[in-house]
């Protein structure tokens, strides 16, 4: 019988729990769901698991699978369940909170391991792959995700239906490790982090900051062509601004804030929207001004838990390519579609052509603002815009922002991984809270609709995604150092400098590697730093006004006249339109 992979993974989680119980009989069990690429299980025991235990646990799991043990389900009353799990405090806590009195509970038994579980599972362990799993790591995890509770030990396992699938996944993980943005940041001399002094904040090096600025320059250029205005709002503003918008109630604990001598509480800007609304609200607006495109490259600060920080992918200080589009209800559909096509085109220029869109709808939450009537209207408007224009999308129930529904854009990188980056969010609530208005054709005041928009999202995160997807092999226009000239010896240094001067004269950032080292040593180091083009020059090149090119990732060398090379590079570093 063929089983769904999630069912296999969940069954393997029970097998691992049974293996750990056999090795450590005093262990207390929390829970173990299937997750992407595998599963985990949380344990409470005085014994500290480490990598040295992985092989033994895996062997015990294989022995249990080989034993052909059955997964047996039965329903029990709440009282009976409490008897069964009397010595398992985490199961008992869940049972004591169970509020469906009179309903039976489902339990599953595998060998001598019993767990509260709705199932389903495979019929027998013979249906599970013996070589399709591998323990990945062990980490701390608070019970129920609450830092006030006890820290448990969470064992993560990669699991697939066959050894071949597992091997392919592990190979991809090795490739991912080689492409990790933190490693590439070091190899390419782009950036570094100082966890002791500024956790979650990037220390940009010259080349990394050039790339960072180039990303902003490109988005700014495209926005200007599309008719966007660009604004800049203060980095520190009164807390009452975020209380008014609703952000403080929702995200207050993630804000950096402090009290000044006059007793006021100020926040370092965690998002740009309230500032954008204050700019729109300054002065009289007319229907003739709409749609109004207002962009801001806002540097924002949000406190993320230390354990969640991950290179460029999750930081505490980052820049968003934020924009707010103010429009009328009649203009809404056209503007939503226009933004989505803009985002898709931008991604295409970076080589991302596989885009998935998800319509995120409301969830019941104490932080959600606005009436159901407004939410019905907003969700309906986004859905209609997608349907009427033949745009494919999925529904993401409960993933909306607290102020309105949104369409998130997910891109797939060269390794098949999916990243959420761009978004368009429909907001009919914050314009109401900030009493925004425009004068309509009838001479009366009307409420604008606001669309929150980000294309790259966090510049830092997008840069990390791009580095990992390309392995650091960046397009020439984005590379902070697209070409380095490497003379074979010092007597060719003058010609190398001549080439650099010619390139810089046409706007190409270039330098000469004039170190007194052998040229092969220079090439190795420059290749490690992911230099796109190394122009090697020696006696022949100097005599014939030529260059010998070595392109990153290409074995075959290329000879080219200097004048032709300069023109090629001039065209290659232009911003794509």
PyMOL commands that set and color helices and strands:
alter all, ss='L'
color gray80, all
select helices_A, chain A and resi 5-23+51-66+78-84+89-97+125-127+143-145+163-178+181-187+195-198+206-225+239-245+247-254+273-280+287-289+306-308+332-349+372-388+430-433+459-470+490-505+519-528+539-544+562-572
alter helices_A, ss='H'
color red, helices_A
select strands_A, chain A and resi 28-29+34-35+38-44+71-76+105-110+113-116+133-142+151-159+191-193+202-204+229-230+236-238+257-259+265-268+292-301+317-327+355-360+394-396+406-412+418-427+438-439+445-446+449-458+483-487+510-512+533-537+546-551+558-561
alter strands_A, ss='S'
color yellow, strands_A
deselect
rebuild
show_as cartoon
